[in-house]
Amino acid sequence: MPLLVGPFVRCGLDVQLLVLWLSFAGVTCTGSEHAATATQPAAFSDLLPHFLVEPEDEFIVKNKPVMLTCRSTPATQIYFKCNGEWVHQDDHLIVRTVDPATALPVMEVTIEITRQQVEKIFGLDEYWCQCVAWSTTGTQKSQKAYIRIAYLRKNFEEEPQAKEVALDQEVSLRCHPPEGVPQPEVEWQRNEDVIDPQSDPNFVITADHNLVIKKARLADTGNYTCVAKNIVARRKSNSATVLIYVDGGWSEWSKWSACGADCAMWRSRECTQPSPGTGGKDCQGLDLQSLNCTSEQCPQTVSGTEDVALYVGMVAVALCLTLLLIIVVLVYRRKKAGLDADVADSSILTTGFQPMGIKPSKPENSHLLTIQPDLTSTTTSYQGTLRARHDATGKFSMTNGPLLDPLPKGSHTLHNGKLNSDPADFVSRLSTQSYFKTLSRDVANTSYGTFNFLGGRLTIPNTGISLLIPPEAIPRGKIYEIYLTVQKKEDLRLPLAGCQTLISPVVSCGPPGVVLSRPVILSMDQCSDACLDNWAVRLKKQTYEGAWEDVLLMGEELTSDPYYCQLEAETCQLFSEQLGTFALVGESLHMGAAKRLRLVLFSDAYCSTLEYNIRVYCMDDTQDVFKEVMQMERQLGGRLIDEPHILLFKDSYHNLRLSIHDMPQAHWRSKLLAGYQEIPFYHIWNGSQRYLHCTFTLERLSLSTCDLTCQLCVWQVEGEGQSFSLNFNIAKDTRAVDSEFLLMDNNATALAGPSAFQIPYLIRQKICSSLDAPCPNGADWRMLAQRLKLERHMSFFASKASPTSAILDLWEAQHFHSGNINQLAAVMADIGKQEAMIFLVSDGEC
């Protein structure tokens, strides 16, 4: 037997003892650093060791170590060698036994392999271990055991795609599972049920994991999902909807009819062999044929005076209609000519800021506001040009960013601070600038105005989006033409990764690069659950090159940042010292994070066939998306059939399911073959599709059936969802699309100067001068923030030159339409600063 080297330490025996051990193989070395040996019978001293158990390949799952075991007989020593290096003897766990049948010694050795050991050489070579066993005759090596780190990537390399296939045709759905170690197994599901090709031979799963339906049946319609799994995880692909349709086929022709009064006979056929179904094509060709009869078969009739009278009447009606049309055209042209002569030039947005009338004070606030505007005139006009007053000094130059064209000359009119202009003209001019070519051309979702140091407000009706430009935000002597618009998400391709999702509209305000003395406030809806324990909320801003960058992480704001965001239950207010394109992106921190979805039901306003459709929209709970869906349904002639419901959609990877129940079977039936419909999780979470909805096609058994009662359920997890109880008459359009659910915002989209604010400018200055200075008893801006429940933003307010001004800006942004200045006065009185709200100002001072 060769002497042991490497990790072994030689025994402290003399040479004679070593010779005896080599001769009789009956001496055992002693010492804590030595592997144990076993005494063997002399009859077996010439046997080589052989392995009863050899190490097997193992996979490390997450951070759990694996155990490798060797068992050999007869063996005096067993050691492990991993990647060419001996494992230290202290890391061996040794168990010695004797085989009762042969009396041979049996030695079993176990070692532990950790993830850290494997990762040291991971990527360079595979990690392997091998046993080496000794006996008095020689050594034996076991097979190599390979240890690999198990994993399964998240994204499928190829996912199944939705298909529409004719009945009896072959269907092939492709699936390339994500990379994984060990190689993942693949199974297919239809509507969450596992497909077993052995129980249903119509299904075949190929060697490359594709699913083949040999002969499509109507029952094969459903949502198909590819599932990959190994010892680490289980991944599901996006579901692919397979729709099996049936093309219609003609029945046999009927017999020819008897010859009629028009000397013709008829025959017909029907599209019932089979009837078209689930989107299949109707029969092609005529369903009715005619044939002239022979003269002997024609019934003999004589034309009477009734036919002559009919023809005369038709000619008379045609003449009357022609005369009426001529009269209407003449009246319309005369009225149009009169209106054109009275139209005033209102292109205010192509010139500088104009003087305006102050909005009359409200009666309920008369005891607070003593500034009396001139109520004898509601319109202030300026005829002429502002270019002569501003171009000479160059006050409109903006050097920090792209500019709009110089303001042209013209005459302009302001009505009570409302700015009127041609939306199409503004968008057309704006789109000629290089930076603005990517802006939305949707005039209905764009607002704009011309402002100076007095500030103002831009609002996009029915979207919850507004831009507040506080007084002194625009430097004195500057005049800016500012716009506000909602961008379409699919046009911008906002990059989202991992668990990120868009929780607000994408809003642009500009032009970028203008110089601001104070932050403006951008208000918009957001659809997260507003719990920062569940979310990491980031503000993203689009650069000049079109890329997106993170400019703010909520909860980690710095006072030096040019942005600050206040997140509320359903809205957010963004303080920004720069104009640009912004969006809020939320990244869920755990599966408890939820988005608010607004569920809205529409149907056809008029139904003249047996089929009746109910559309269920699942949209982000923001007003701008709701407005788009309402406008689209109005164009489609849809009707709102129930109040919108709110559903919390969690980051649980569960799809959204929709089903319809409890219909009167005697009158209605559903054409949905599966038990429910499903919207994939990622379609909702990523917002990859606009106007996401499911359609339920119902069929009434008779055209006289008009009353529909049913239950429509929408859920993500069993026991948590929303249910619509429907009970209405499909023949009565009782609730139009533009009902009370689409609140018509009749306020002006652009307000400039004092009319844009609840608090008059002079009163605002008095409040700021009264509360900005620190007060020993705390009756200063800090108490104002506490009374208005804004104390969590104290550090932000304290970083401003006038904390009170920042608080009042936020109050104006939050309460422009719903705010009551009496409540603000009550807060001031509670602080002990009522003198800041109640004072006298002469008309001259105003």
Buried (B, 14 or more C-beta within 10 A) or exposed (E): BEEBEEBBEEBEBEEEEBEEBEEEBBBEBEEEEBBBBBEBEEEBBEBBBEBBBBBEBBBBBEEEBBEBBBBBBBBBBBBBBBBEEBBEBEEBEEEEEEEEEEEBBBBBBBBEBEBEBBEEEEEEEBBBBBBBBBBBBEBBEBEBBEBBBBBBBEEBEEBBEEBBBEBEEEBEBBBBBBBBBBEBEBBBBBBBEEBEEEEEEBBBBEEEBBBBBEEBEEEBBBBBBBBBBBEBBEBBBBBBBBBBBBBBEBBEEEEEEEBEEEBEBBEEBEBEEEBBBBEBEEBEEEEEBEEEBEEEEBEEEEEEEEEEEEEEEEEEEEEEEEEEEEEEEEEEEEEEEEEEEEEEEBBBBBBBBBEBBBBEBEEEBEEBBBBBBEEEEEEBBBEEBBBEEBBEEEBBEBEEBBBBEEBEEBBBBBBBBBBBBEBEEBBEBBEEBEBBEBBBEBBBBBBBBBBBBBBBBBBBBBBBBBBBBBBBBBBEEBBBBBBBBBBBBEEBEBEBEEBBBBBBBBBBBBBBBBBBBBBBBBBBBBBBBBEBEBBBBBBBBBEEEEEBEEBBBBEEBEEEBEBBBBBEEBBBBBBBBBBBBBBBBBBBBEEBBBBBBBBBBBBBBEBEEEEBBBBBBBBBBBBBBBBBBBBBBBEEEBBBBBEBBEBBBBBBBBBBBBBBEEBBEEBBEBEBBBEBBBBBBBBBBBBEEEEBBBEBEBEBEEEEBBEBEBBBBBBBEEEEBBEBEBEBEBEEBEBEBEEEBBEEBEEBBBBBBBBBBBBBBBBBBBBBEBBBEEBEEEBBBBBBBBBBEBEEBBEBBEBBEBBBBBBBBBBBBBBBEEBEBBEBBBBBBEBEBBEBBBBEBEEEEB
